[in-house]
Amino acid sequence: MRVSRSGVVFAACLTISSPVLGAPVTFNTALPIGGDQFVARAVVVSSRSGADPGTTDRDLSATALISVLGYGVTPRLAMFGVLPYADKDLDVIVGASRLSRSASGIGDVSLFGRFTLLQRDQPGRTFRVAPFIGIKAPTGDNDERDGLGRLPVAVQSGTGAWNAFCGVVATYQILSLQVDGQVSYRVNNEADGFDPGDEVRLDGSLQYRLWPRTLGSGVPDFLYGVLEMNLVHRDKHEINGATDDNSGGTTLYFAPGLQYVTKRWIVEGVVQLPVVENLSGSALETDFVVRAGVRFNF
């Protein structure tokens, strides 16, 4: 049986843990972490929500450093831990004055497991399906205050509640491109009278190899063009048992970007832009989200 040189390159890639291959930037992938290997990821996320349909001219900005560590328990089972640190600032008009309220600190830690349920490998291509399930622990402070009193929920570092999430992600990769899709659901529980709405997401990602145009011998570096889609629906909040009609809704993001992939590390970045926002009442609209990060495997 004849095996092409490009097929040999891809087979060599599969013997190394997943960071040698492309991956979505805004969500997870079904590609594996090698057994007894680690993947570390650091992502800086900067966002702004300043399109306020109400009368208080709210402007919410946030910058977060998200640290992720993944471990391949077996070739099929991987465990992940996620630790965010965020700096948030809310500007709002109260009466005749414009006030700024801010907070920074460690957020809620997430722990989850991902299991490869379906694996189909052929020369030059692979297809994986992997369900995942996890929890978010209330490690962040949800009672931060300033001179005006307790900060709004949107500015707090943590939620104060134990939450759960689950979903399934699928990945199809050939030599020139990779396609990923994910559906997930997050249960957000009540804490201190505030019950944020649950969240359901549908995500998609296309990574197309821009360079090298043709593959030679060995395991080369890769430059991918990335285009991702995120459809996010959030239920309305409840405050002390009453529904907040100025919360919840559906947003569709498109996220173009680039990803540079080597044998041991990845550098990547995307800009998430809302193209459709169907929000309830005076819920604050998103202007943009920028994500830039690096991944290592060891």
Backbone as CSV, one residue per row, in Angstrom:
resi,resn,N_x,N_y,N_z,CA_x,CA_y,CA_z,C_x,C_y,C_z
1,MET,0.847,-1.191,0.000,0.000,0.000,0.000,0.884,1.243,0.000
2,ARG,0.610,2.212,-0.861,1.407,3.425,-0.966,0.846,4.490,-0.033
3,VAL,1.726,5.099,0.781,1.343,6.193,1.670,2.070,7.452,1.226
4,SER,1.339,8.555,1.011,1.935,9.792,0.531,2.822,10.421,1.597
5,ARG,3.743,11.296,1.159,4.608,12.007,2.102,3.778,12.862,3.043
6,SER,2.745,13.532,2.514,1.902,14.364,3.380,1.188,13.520,4.413
7,GLY,0.820,12.276,4.060,0.200,11.398,5.038,1.162,11.025,6.145
8,VAL,2.455,10.848,5.801,3.456,10.550,6.820,3.614,11.724,7.772
9,VAL,3.614,12.954,7.233,3.711,14.143,8.083,2.560,14.185,9.067
10,PHE,1.347,13.933,8.578,0.181,13.989,9.459,0.249,12.889,10.509
11,ALA,0.686,11.692,10.122,0.811,10.614,11.099,1.822,10.979,12.177
12,ALA,2.909,11.643,11.782,3.881,12.086,12.777,3.259,13.082,13.733
13,CYS,2.424,13.970,13.210,1.737,14.940,14.067,0.875,14.240,15.093
14,LEU,0.225,13.165,14.705,-0.696,12.484,15.611,0.031,11.787,16.748
15,THR,1.329,11.562,16.610,2.064,10.921,17.698,2.449,11.907,18.786
16,ILE,2.233,13.196,18.540,2.555,14.238,19.503,1.246,14.754,20.061
17,SER,1.268,15.304,21.276,0.018,15.773,21.867,-0.563,16.907,21.046
18,SER,-1.822,17.229,21.287,-2.643,18.026,20.401,-2.139,19.403,20.042
19,PRO,-1.324,20.154,20.838,-0.943,21.488,20.425,-0.193,21.568,19.112
20,VAL,0.383,20.464,18.584,1.008,20.536,17.275,-0.031,20.752,16.183
21,LEU,-1.289,20.524,16.453,-2.358,20.700,15.497,-3.119,21.970,15.810
22,GLY,-3.881,22.465,14.809,-4.705,23.634,15.044,-5.811,23.332,16.042
23,ALA,-6.435,24.389,16.544,-7.508,24.237,17.525,-8.330,25.512,17.536
24,PRO,-9.606,25.427,17.920,-10.403,26.647,18.049,-9.801,27.583,19.091
25,VAL,-10.069,28.869,18.940,-9.562,29.864,19.879,-10.603,30.199,20.936
26,THR,-11.885,30.199,20.565,-12.935,30.635,21.493,-13.616,29.489,22.226
27,PHE,-13.262,28.231,21.899,-13.825,27.086,22.616,-12.863,25.921,22.507
28,ASN,-13.282,24.743,22.962,-12.396,23.590,23.071,-12.332,22.823,21.753
29,THR,-11.508,21.789,21.718,-11.374,20.911,20.566,-11.546,19.469,21.017
30,ALA,-11.843,18.583,20.062,-11.930,17.161,20.384,-10.602,16.444,20.178
31,LEU,-9.590,17.125,19.653,-8.293,16.483,19.465,-7.667,16.153,20.813
32,PRO,-6.938,15.044,20.898,-6.534,14.518,22.206,-5.302,15.202,22.778
33,ILE,-5.119,15.002,24.083,-3.843,15.234,24.753,-3.221,13.859,24.964
34,GLY,-1.955,13.699,24.625,-1.316,12.403,24.786,-1.347,11.933,26.231
35,GLY,-1.427,10.620,26.425,-1.452,10.068,27.767,-0.247,10.502,28.590
36,ASP,-0.503,10.969,29.820,0.528,11.421,30.755,1.280,12.647,30.231
37,GLN,0.597,13.476,29.428,1.177,14.721,28.948,0.317,15.897,29.411
38,PHE,0.921,17.094,29.410,0.245,18.309,29.847,0.137,19.299,28.692
39,VAL,-0.897,20.118,28.755,-1.043,21.283,27.890,-1.319,22.485,28.774
40,ALA,-0.548,23.546,28.606,-0.768,24.789,29.347,-1.161,25.876,28.362
41,ARG,-2.119,26.691,28.765,-2.600,27.763,27.897,-2.810,29.031,28.720
42,ALA,-2.409,30.162,28.171,-2.671,31.461,28.786,-3.338,32.348,27.745
43,VAL,-4.465,32.951,28.106,-5.247,33.767,27.183,-5.553,35.109,27.833
44,VAL,-5.295,36.184,27.112,-5.724,37.511,27.541,-6.997,37.853,26.777
45,VAL,-8.055,38.191,27.511,-9.351,38.510,26.921,-9.712,39.941,27.302
46,SER,-9.908,40.790,26.307,-10.296,42.180,26.540,-11.637,42.426,25.863
47,SER,-12.596,42.963,26.619,-13.937,43.168,26.071,-14.466,44.536,26.468
48,ARG,-15.410,45.011,25.666,-16.086,46.268,25.984,-17.547,46.153,25.594
49,SER,-18.406,46.605,26.492,-19.849,46.658,26.246,-20.295,48.083,26.544
50,GLY,-20.494,48.867,25.480,-20.818,50.272,25.678,-22.041,50.747,24.937
51,ALA,-22.719,49.844,24.229,-23.934,50.223,23.508,-25.124,50.079,24.449
52,ASP,-25.376,51.117,25.250,-26.422,51.081,26.276,-27.717,51.642,25.713
53,PRO,-28.754,50.809,25.565,-30.037,51.326,25.075,-30.818,52.099,26.132
54,GLY,-30.337,52.091,27.377,-31.020,52.796,28.460,-30.583,54.244,28.568
55,THR,-30.839,54.857,29.719,-30.578,56.284,29.922,-29.358,56.553,30.796
56,THR,-28.692,55.501,31.293,-27.570,55.700,32.215,-26.211,55.655,31.526
57,ASP,-26.197,55.433,30.198,-24.954,55.453,29.416,-23.883,54.557,30.041
58,ARG,-24.233,53.317,30.335,-23.290,52.376,30.934,-22.185,52.005,29.951
59,ASP,-20.998,51.849,30.474,-19.841,51.427,29.679,-19.043,50.447,30.530
60,LEU,-19.102,49.167,30.174,-18.431,48.113,30.932,-17.240,47.596,30.136
61,SER,-16.057,47.673,30.728,-14.857,47.126,30.099,-14.202,46.132,31.048
62,ALA,-13.565,45.129,30.471,-12.934,44.091,31.293,-11.714,43.544,30.566
63,THR,-10.680,43.254,31.344,-9.498,42.564,30.840,-9.206,41.398,31.772
64,ALA,-9.075,40.211,31.200,-8.883,39.009,32.013,-7.692,38.216,31.500
65,LEU,-6.962,37.616,32.422,-5.936,36.627,32.100,-6.470,35.273,32.532
66,ILE,-6.654,34.384,31.568,-7.225,33.068,31.839,-6.126,32.022,31.683
67,SER,-5.862,31.289,32.760,-4.837,30.243,32.761,-5.508,28.876,32.729
68,VAL,-5.059,28.028,31.808,-5.651,26.698,31.624,-4.546,25.652,31.695
69,LEU,-4.806,24.576,32.423,-3.888,23.440,32.461,-4.673,22.175,32.159
70,GLY,-4.233,21.437,31.126,-4.862,20.178,30.767,-3.901,19.019,30.963
71,TYR,-4.437,17.860,31.353,-3.618,16.671,31.587,-4.265,15.476,30.916
72,GLY,-3.476,14.741,30.129,-3.968,13.533,29.492,-3.876,12.353,30.442
73,VAL,-4.984,12.014,31.087,-5.004,10.875,32.014,-4.746,9.588,31.242
74,THR,-5.419,9.444,30.114,-5.208,8.360,29.163,-5.255,8.990,27.775
75,PRO,-4.966,8.227,26.706,-5.089,8.810,25.373,-6.504,9.289,25.041
76,ARG,-7.522,8.827,25.764,-8.901,9.247,25.493,-9.465,10.222,26.527
77,LEU,-8.965,10.188,27.751,-9.516,11.006,28.832,-8.550,12.125,29.193
78,ALA,-9.065,13.362,29.189,-8.270,14.525,29.582,-9.025,15.321,30.635
79,MET,-8.281,15.887,31.581,-8.852,16.728,32.634,-8.268,18.135,32.507
80,PHE,-9.114,19.139,32.798,-8.711,20.530,32.626,-9.071,21.348,33.863
81,GLY,-8.223,22.321,34.172,-8.510,23.318,35.192,-8.352,24.704,34.598
82,VAL,-9.271,25.619,34.943,-9.280,26.970,34.378,-9.334,27.978,35.520
83,LEU,-8.365,28.898,35.552,-8.299,29.920,36.595,-8.271,31.302,35.947
84,PRO,-9.316,32.133,36.134,-9.312,33.485,35.571,-8.906,34.536,36.600
85,TYR,-8.260,35.576,36.123,-8.010,36.783,36.913,-8.489,37.956,36.067
86,ALA,-9.375,38.783,36.610,-10.016,39.822,35.802,-9.945,41.183,36.470
87,ASP,-9.902,42.206,35.635,-9.984,43.609,36.050,-11.178,44.208,35.315
88,LYS,-12.204,44.650,36.066,-13.440,45.140,35.469,-13.696,46.580,35.886
89,ASP,-14.281,47.352,34.963,-14.585,48.754,35.241,-15.932,49.112,34.608
90,LEU,-16.805,49.698,35.403,-18.132,50.114,34.942,-18.276,51.617,35.133
91,ASP,-18.488,52.335,34.023,-18.800,53.760,34.068,-20.297,53.926,33.842
92,VAL,-20.933,54.756,34.662,-22.382,54.912,34.578,-22.766,56.312,35.040
93,ILE,-23.823,56.863,34.458,-24.335,58.166,34.865,-25.383,57.974,35.950
94,VAL,-25.169,58.629,37.079,-26.128,58.635,38.182,-26.435,60.092,38.507
95,GLY,-27.675,60.502,38.251,-28.024,61.907,38.416,-27.287,62.742,37.391
96,ALA,-26.525,63.738,37.869,-25.764,64.598,36.964,-24.295,64.204,36.915
97,SER,-23.940,63.110,37.572,-22.534,62.718,37.673,-22.268,61.413,36.937
98,ARG,-21.034,61.283,36.453,-20.597,60.024,35.856,-19.658,59.334,36.831
99,LEU,-20.032,58.130,37.230,-19.295,57.392,38.243,-18.552,56.217,37.614
100,SER,-17.429,55.869,38.223,-16.652,54.710,37.798,-16.535,53.752,38.969
101,ARG,-16.916,52.507,38.748,-16.853,51.482,39.787,-16.067,50.300,39.227
102,SER,-15.101,49.829,39.983,-14.195,48.817,39.442,-13.804,47.807,40.504
103,ALA,-13.317,46.663,40.030,-12.829,45.605,40.913,-11.876,44.726,40.127
104,SER,-10.984,44.060,40.835,-10.080,43.105,40.204,-9.804,41.974,41.177
105,GLY,-9.531,40.798,40.636,-9.237,39.662,41.489,-9.418,38.347,40.770
106,ILE,-9.125,37.271,41.489,-9.303,35.919,40.964,-10.788,35.607,40.847
107,GLY,-11.165,35.001,39.746,-12.552,34.629,39.523,-12.839,33.200,39.952
108,ASP,-13.928,32.652,39.439,-14.346,31.294,39.782,-13.542,30.265,38.981
109,VAL,-13.040,29.251,39.667,-12.260,28.184,39.040,-13.197,27.152,38.412
110,SER,-12.856,26.702,37.207,-13.616,25.645,36.531,-12.761,24.390,36.412
111,LEU,-13.390,23.235,36.615,-12.757,21.934,36.444,-13.652,21.081,35.560
112,PHE,-13.073,20.448,34.532,-13.910,19.602,33.679,-13.095,18.484,33.060
113,GLY,-13.817,17.444,32.646,-13.215,16.307,31.982,-13.773,16.143,30.582
114,ARG,-12.939,15.662,29.668,-13.337,15.438,28.275,-12.911,14.030,27.864
115,PHE,-13.846,13.271,27.290,-13.582,11.880,26.929,-13.824,11.687,25.442
116,THR,-12.849,11.117,24.738,-12.986,10.839,23.310,-13.880,9.621,23.119
117,LEU,-15.103,9.870,22.686,-16.081,8.800,22.513,-15.940,8.116,21.162
118,LEU,-15.598,8.896,20.134,-15.478,8.362,18.778,-14.173,8.851,18.176
119,GLN,-13.421,7.929,17.573,-12.135,8.265,16.969,-11.987,7.501,15.664
120,ARG,-11.814,8.235,14.573,-11.621,7.633,13.258,-10.394,8.273,12.618
121,ASP,-9.293,7.523,12.541,-8.044,8.032,11.978,-7.744,7.320,10.664
122,GLN,-7.373,8.113,9.650,-6.924,7.602,8.365,-5.729,8.436,7.927
123,PRO,-4.930,7.938,6.976,-3.811,8.751,6.488,-4.304,10.107,5.977
124,GLY,-3.789,11.166,6.558,-4.146,12.507,6.106,-5.421,13.068,6.659
125,ARG,-6.099,12.376,7.567,-7.351,12.901,8.117,-7.673,12.226,9.448
126,THR,-8.466,12.932,10.271,-8.942,12.364,11.529,-10.282,12.985,11.881
127,PHE,-11.110,12.215,12.605,-12.410,12.697,13.074,-12.584,12.242,14.512
128,ARG,-12.913,13.170,15.404,-13.086,12.869,16.827,-14.377,13.497,17.341
129,VAL,-15.025,12.789,18.262,-16.180,13.317,18.991,-15.916,13.104,20.474
130,ALA,-16.064,14.169,21.266,-15.716,14.088,22.685,-16.723,14.862,23.530
131,PRO,-17.520,14.180,24.355,-18.356,14.887,25.332,-17.506,15.391,26.494
132,PHE,-18.009,16.419,27.179,-17.303,16.953,28.348,-18.322,17.372,29.401
133,ILE,-17.884,17.390,30.651,-18.737,17.794,31.768,-17.849,18.410,32.841
134,GLY,-18.379,19.441,33.525,-17.554,20.091,34.528,-18.350,20.926,35.503
135,ILE,-17.625,21.516,36.452,-18.221,22.383,37.462,-17.412,23.674,37.547
136,LYS,-18.076,24.715,38.042,-17.417,25.983,38.337,-17.603,26.267,39.812
137,ALA,-16.501,26.414,40.544,-16.532,26.604,41.993,-16.493,28.093,42.334
138,PRO,-17.166,28.497,43.421,-17.238,29.925,43.791,-15.981,30.401,44.516
139,THR,-14.861,30.429,43.802,-13.598,30.854,44.403,-13.389,32.363,44.333
140,GLY,-14.125,33.047,43.465,-13.999,34.491,43.350,-14.874,35.225,44.355
141,ASP,-14.492,36.445,44.697,-15.235,37.272,45.650,-16.478,37.845,44.973
142,ASN,-17.656,37.618,45.555,-18.892,38.181,45.003,-19.505,39.225,45.933
143,ASP,-18.699,39.750,46.871,-19.198,40.758,47.813,-18.225,41.938,47.899
144,GLU,-17.632,42.286,46.764,-16.707,43.421,46.751,-17.486,44.736,46.825
145,ARG,-16.889,45.718,47.495,-17.565,46.997,47.739,-16.610,48.160,47.478
146,ASP,-17.213,49.327,47.241,-16.457,50.568,47.178,-17.156,51.599,48.052
147,GLY,-16.824,52.873,47.885,-17.408,53.902,48.724,-18.896,54.079,48.546
148,LEU,-19.444,53.544,47.455,-20.880,53.654,47.194,-21.654,52.432,47.671
149,GLY,-20.944,51.423,48.185,-21.606,50.211,48.650,-21.192,49.004,47.842
150,ARG,-22.032,47.989,47.869,-21.720,46.752,47.156,-21.717,46.997,45.653
151,LEU,-20.713,46.433,44.979,-20.585,46.615,43.540,-21.662,45.837,42.792
152,PRO,-22.043,46.309,41.596,-22.999,45.556,40.781,-22.468,44.166,40.439
153,VAL,-23.376,43.256,40.162,-22.999,41.871,39.852,-22.019,41.804,38.686
154,ALA,-22.208,42.641,37.668,-21.357,42.593,36.477,-19.906,42.934,36.773
155,VAL,-19.640,43.602,37.901,-18.284,44.019,38.241,-17.617,43.047,39.212
156,GLN,-18.382,42.222,39.890,-17.832,41.293,40.872,-16.882,40.288,40.213
157,SER,-15.871,39.867,40.963,-14.908,38.887,40.446,-15.497,37.484,40.364
158,GLY,-16.395,37.134,41.288,-16.992,35.803,41.323,-18.501,35.862,41.369
159,THR,-19.116,34.688,41.321,-20.579,34.592,41.324,-21.137,34.172,42.674
160,GLY,-20.324,33.507,43.503,-20.807,33.011,44.787,-21.592,31.725,44.703
161,ALA,-21.670,31.110,43.528,-22.499,29.912,43.350,-21.697,28.792,42.694
162,TRP,-22.107,27.544,43.010,-21.606,26.374,42.296,-22.432,26.201,41.025
163,ASN,-21.764,26.134,39.879,-22.447,25.964,38.605,-21.925,24.717,37.894
164,ALA,-22.702,24.231,36.941,-22.323,23.033,36.189,-22.486,23.292,34.696
165,PHE,-21.698,22.574,33.897,-21.809,22.715,32.447,-21.459,21.385,31.787
166,CYS,-21.971,21.201,30.581,-21.698,19.980,29.823,-21.882,20.276,28.347
167,GLY,-21.412,19.365,27.519,-21.562,19.547,26.086,-20.831,18.467,25.322
168,VAL,-20.750,18.662,24.018,-20.032,17.730,23.156,-19.348,18.543,22.061
169,VAL,-18.117,18.148,21.729,-17.353,18.824,20.694,-16.894,17.792,19.674
170,ALA,-16.916,18.170,18.405,-16.478,17.295,17.319,-15.425,18.018,16.494
171,THR,-14.438,17.263,16.015,-13.348,17.828,15.222,-13.099,16.955,14.006
172,TYR,-13.000,17.596,12.835,-12.620,16.910,11.597,-11.427,17.651,11.018
173,GLN,-10.340,16.919,10.766,-9.136,17.560,10.247,-8.573,16.786,9.075
174,ILE,-8.237,17.535,8.015,-7.447,17.008,6.913,-6.168,17.835,6.850
175,LEU,-5.329,17.585,5.844,-4.020,18.219,5.831,-4.084,19.732,5.674
176,SER,-5.109,20.239,5.004,-5.144,21.673,4.718,-6.051,22.466,5.636
177,LEU,-6.950,21.803,6.362,-7.886,22.557,7.189,-8.413,21.700,8.327
178,GLN,-9.059,22.379,9.266,-9.702,21.724,10.403,-11.033,22.409,10.670
179,VAL,-12.054,21.599,10.971,-13.382,22.108,11.307,-13.766,21.557,12.675
180,ASP,-14.205,22.443,13.574,-14.646,22.057,14.908,-16.054,22.584,15.145
181,GLY,-16.845,21.818,15.880,-18.175,22.259,16.281,-18.463,21.834,17.704
182,GLN,-19.191,22.672,18.425,-19.484,22.383,19.829,-20.878,22.875,20.182
183,VAL,-21.577,22.102,20.988,-22.819,22.545,21.610,-22.660,22.332,23.111
184,SER,-23.078,23.319,23.910,-22.876,23.222,25.355,-24.011,23.909,26.093
185,TYR,-24.174,23.510,27.358,-25.209,24.087,28.225,-24.597,24.343,29.597
186,ARG,-24.869,25.523,30.148,-24.349,25.898,31.463,-25.513,26.222,32.392
187,VAL,-25.531,25.578,33.554,-26.523,25.853,34.597,-25.916,26.859,35.564
188,ASN,-26.498,28.047,35.640,-26.032,29.097,36.547,-26.977,29.178,37.739
189,ASN,-26.462,28.933,38.922,-27.291,28.861,40.125,-27.324,30.177,40.889
190,GLU,-28.287,30.266,41.806,-28.542,31.478,42.593,-27.544,31.633,43.731
191,ALA,-27.191,32.883,44.029,-26.369,33.215,45.200,-26.739,34.617,45.663
192,ASP,-27.033,34.757,46.951,-27.336,36.063,47.552,-28.472,36.786,46.836
193,GLY,-29.500,36.028,46.454,-30.679,36.628,45.850,-30.587,36.878,44.363
194,PHE,-29.422,36.621,43.752,-29.262,36.841,42.311,-29.102,35.505,41.604
195,ASP,-29.967,35.253,40.622,-29.962,33.998,39.872,-29.754,34.311,38.394
196,PRO,-28.519,34.224,37.896,-28.282,34.503,36.475,-28.914,33.435,35.603
197,GLY,-29.338,33.816,34.427,-29.977,32.862,33.537,-29.015,31.803,33.038
198,ASP,-29.544,30.612,32.770,-28.729,29.556,32.174,-28.288,29.969,30.769
199,GLU,-27.287,29.267,30.261,-26.694,29.640,28.974,-26.554,28.418,28.079
200,VAL,-26.922,28.564,26.813,-26.706,27.525,25.815,-25.903,28.136,24.671
201,ARG,-24.942,27.359,24.154,-24.041,27.864,23.116,-23.946,26.869,21.965
202,LEU,-23.783,27.417,20.769,-23.453,26.650,19.576,-22.248,27.332,18.936
203,ASP,-21.135,26.605,18.845,-19.882,27.189,18.363,-19.373,26.420,17.149
204,GLY,-18.728,27.136,16.250,-18.102,26.519,15.092,-16.788,27.201,14.770
205,SER,-15.846,26.447,14.202,-14.537,27.004,13.881,-13.984,26.358,12.615
206,LEU,-13.421,27.190,11.744,-12.689,26.730,10.567,-11.274,27.275,10.655
207,GLN,-10.290,26.379,10.592,-8.884,26.779,10.548,-8.303,26.275,9.227
208,TYR,-7.878,27.220,8.384,-7.373,26.880,7.047,-5.876,27.187,6.978
209,ARG,-5.107,26.211,6.517,-3.659,26.390,6.470,-3.270,27.360,5.359
210,LEU,-2.694,28.499,5.767,-2.229,29.502,4.814,-0.785,29.266,4.388
211,TRP,0.016,28.689,5.311,1.431,28.447,5.041,1.896,27.277,5.898
212,PRO,2.722,26.373,5.362,3.204,26.298,3.981,2.102,25.803,3.035
213,ARG,2.160,26.229,1.807,1.148,25.815,0.840,1.278,24.332,0.510
214,THR,2.502,23.811,0.493,2.723,22.382,0.276,3.577,21.850,1.419
215,LEU,3.379,20.579,1.743,4.079,19.959,2.862,5.300,19.195,2.373
216,GLY,6.421,19.378,3.090,7.618,18.619,2.803,7.836,17.551,3.858
217,SER,9.087,17.156,4.045,9.395,16.141,5.044,9.451,16.767,6.427
218,GLY,9.370,15.924,7.450,9.424,16.401,8.825,8.090,16.968,9.283
219,VAL,8.118,17.613,10.442,6.926,18.237,11.012,7.144,19.745,10.988
220,PRO,6.587,20.458,10.012,6.855,21.888,9.876,5.985,22.722,10.812
221,ASP,6.273,24.033,10.830,5.372,24.981,11.465,4.232,25.291,10.505
222,PHE,3.121,25.801,11.076,1.948,26.106,10.264,1.411,27.484,10.623
223,LEU,0.883,28.190,9.622,0.117,29.411,9.850,-1.299,29.164,9.356
224,TYR,-2.269,29.292,10.259,-3.668,29.070,9.927,-4.431,30.390,9.946
225,GLY,-5.321,30.560,8.985,-6.355,31.574,9.089,-7.544,30.968,9.812
226,VAL,-8.132,31.727,10.728,-9.196,31.217,11.591,-10.462,32.042,11.390
227,LEU,-11.592,31.357,11.275,-12.896,32.023,11.280,-13.825,31.213,12.176
228,GLU,-14.329,31.862,13.228,-15.178,31.170,14.187,-16.529,31.862,14.322
229,MET,-17.513,31.080,14.773,-18.868,31.555,15.000,-19.307,31.109,16.377
230,ASN,-19.924,32.019,17.119,-20.433,31.699,18.455,-21.858,32.219,18.572
231,LEU,-22.805,31.307,18.746,-24.205,31.666,18.967,-24.508,31.401,20.435
232,VAL,-24.806,32.467,21.182,-24.963,32.380,22.636,-26.349,32.871,23.025
233,HIS,-27.084,32.029,23.759,-28.387,32.440,24.297,-28.350,32.363,25.816
234,ARG,-28.762,33.443,26.468,-28.821,33.495,27.929,-30.255,33.757,28.370
235,ASP,-30.723,32.968,29.328,-32.035,33.216,29.918,-31.993,34.486,30.760
236,LYS,-33.158,35.010,31.093,-33.233,36.211,31.921,-32.809,35.910,33.353
237,HIS,-32.238,36.933,33.996,-31.875,36.816,35.403,-33.127,36.875,36.279
238,GLU,-32.950,36.410,37.514,-33.958,36.618,38.550,-33.296,37.285,39.750
239,ILE,-33.944,38.319,40.279,-33.437,39.047,41.440,-34.456,38.920,42.556
240,ASN,-34.056,38.218,43.614,-34.965,37.951,44.741,-36.275,37.323,44.265
241,GLY,-36.167,36.413,43.300,-37.320,35.676,42.802,-38.092,36.359,41.702
242,ALA,-37.782,37.619,41.388,-38.494,38.353,40.334,-37.650,38.377,39.061
243,THR,-38.290,38.168,37.920,-37.585,38.153,36.638,-37.127,39.554,36.250
244,ASP,-35.876,39.657,35.827,-35.318,40.916,35.341,-35.518,40.976,33.832
245,ASP,-36.454,41.806,33.392,-36.773,41.886,31.967,-35.729,42.649,31.160
246,ASN,-34.739,43.206,31.825,-33.644,43.887,31.130,-32.380,43.022,31.119
247,SER,-32.567,41.743,30.927,-31.443,40.803,30.898,-31.771,39.665,29.950
248,GLY,-30.746,38.938,29.566,-30.944,37.781,28.706,-31.076,38.158,27.244
249,GLY,-31.045,37.137,26.399,-31.175,37.341,24.965,-30.177,36.494,24.199
250,THR,-30.084,36.762,22.901,-29.269,35.953,22.000,-28.296,36.838,21.233
251,THR,-27.043,36.385,21.124,-26.012,37.107,20.383,-25.274,36.139,19.467
252,LEU,-25.030,36.580,18.234,-24.233,35.825,17.270,-22.945,36.594,17.005
253,TYR,-21.813,35.925,17.267,-20.503,36.527,17.029,-19.838,35.865,15.827
254,PHE,-19.109,36.650,15.033,-18.125,36.141,14.089,-16.752,36.548,14.602
255,ALA,-15.774,35.644,14.457,-14.452,35.882,15.041,-13.362,35.498,14.047
256,PRO,-12.836,36.450,13.261,-11.687,36.171,12.401,-10.387,36.269,13.185
257,GLY,-9.370,35.522,12.746,-8.096,35.589,13.451,-7.018,34.777,12.763
258,LEU,-5.879,34.649,13.449,-4.725,33.905,12.961,-4.206,32.993,14.060
259,GLN,-3.531,31.918,13.624,-2.968,30.954,14.564,-1.665,30.416,13.976
260,TYR,-0.572,30.543,14.753,0.727,30.025,14.329,1.059,28.804,15.178
261,VAL,1.266,27.673,14.516,1.390,26.384,15.199,2.779,25.803,14.962
262,THR,3.469,25.442,16.050,4.744,24.735,15.960,4.597,23.381,16.648
263,LYS,5.708,22.660,16.737,5.666,21.324,17.332,5.274,21.366,18.798
264,ARG,5.666,22.424,19.522,5.446,22.465,20.964,4.618,23.645,21.447
265,TRP,4.347,24.633,20.611,3.582,25.773,21.094,2.752,26.386,19.976
266,ILE,1.753,27.155,20.396,0.836,27.857,19.501,0.720,29.299,19.976
267,VAL,0.732,30.240,19.029,0.373,31.635,19.296,-0.858,31.948,18.462
268,GLU,-1.863,32.600,19.065,-3.140,32.762,18.379,-3.842,34.038,18.818
269,GLY,-4.760,34.501,17.981,-5.567,35.656,18.342,-6.775,35.782,17.430
270,VAL,-7.896,36.219,17.999,-9.106,36.488,17.227,-9.776,37.737,17.789
271,VAL,-10.655,38.328,16.986,-11.516,39.420,17.424,-12.959,38.968,17.237
272,GLN,-13.707,38.868,18.340,-15.118,38.494,18.283,-15.962,39.751,18.092
273,LEU,-16.741,39.757,17.017,-17.589,40.900,16.691,-19.043,40.456,16.673
274,PRO,-19.923,41.122,17.421,-21.341,40.751,17.400,-21.987,41.211,16.095
275,VAL,-22.558,40.283,15.351,-23.230,40.632,14.097,-24.743,40.641,14.255
276,VAL,-25.248,39.924,15.252,-26.676,39.937,15.584,-26.795,39.946,17.100
277,GLU,-27.567,40.908,17.643,-27.841,40.951,19.077,-29.333,41.174,19.276
278,ASN,-29.971,40.177,19.840,-31.399,40.253,20.145,-31.543,40.119,21.655
279,LEU,-31.404,41.244,22.354,-31.382,41.252,23.808,-32.690,41.795,24.365
280,SER,-32.934,41.491,25.623,-34.187,41.883,26.274,-34.045,43.261,26.915
281,GLY,-35.046,44.111,26.712,-35.097,45.403,27.380,-33.849,46.230,27.150
282,SER,-33.260,46.725,28.243,-32.064,47.563,28.163,-30.794,46.788,28.503
283,ALA,-30.791,45.481,28.247,-29.574,44.683,28.463,-28.422,45.274,27.659
284,LEU,-27.243,45.302,28.264,-26.085,45.966,27.674,-25.536,45.156,26.501
285,GLU,-25.334,45.823,25.362,-24.838,45.165,24.167,-23.307,45.141,24.154
286,THR,-22.751,44.124,23.497,-21.301,43.965,23.398,-20.766,44.720,22.190
287,ASP,-19.660,45.447,22.385,-18.989,46.111,21.268,-18.012,45.160,20.578
288,PHE,-17.141,44.524,21.361,-16.149,43.601,20.800,-15.538,42.782,21.929
289,VAL,-14.890,41.676,21.542,-14.080,40.865,22.454,-12.805,40.481,21.705
290,VAL,-11.652,40.777,22.283,-10.364,40.414,21.693,-9.743,39.304,22.534
291,ARG,-9.279,38.241,21.869,-8.633,37.124,22.553,-7.263,36.875,21.926
292,ALA,-6.230,36.847,22.763,-4.874,36.548,22.298,-4.208,35.644,23.321
293,GLY,-3.524,34.608,22.826,-2.959,33.672,23.791,-1.857,32.813,23.223
294,VAL,-1.346,31.956,24.102,-0.280,31.030,23.752,-0.564,29.698,24.432
295,ARG,-0.164,28.598,23.798,-0.312,27.248,24.357,1.032,26.523,24.268
296,PHE,1.286,25.688,25.262,2.485,24.844,25.272,2.071,23.424,25.625
297,ASN,2.781,22.442,25.091,2.597,21.074,25.568,3.922,20.531,26.081
298,PHE,3.845,19.708,27.116,5.055,19.167,27.732,4.735,17.851,28.416
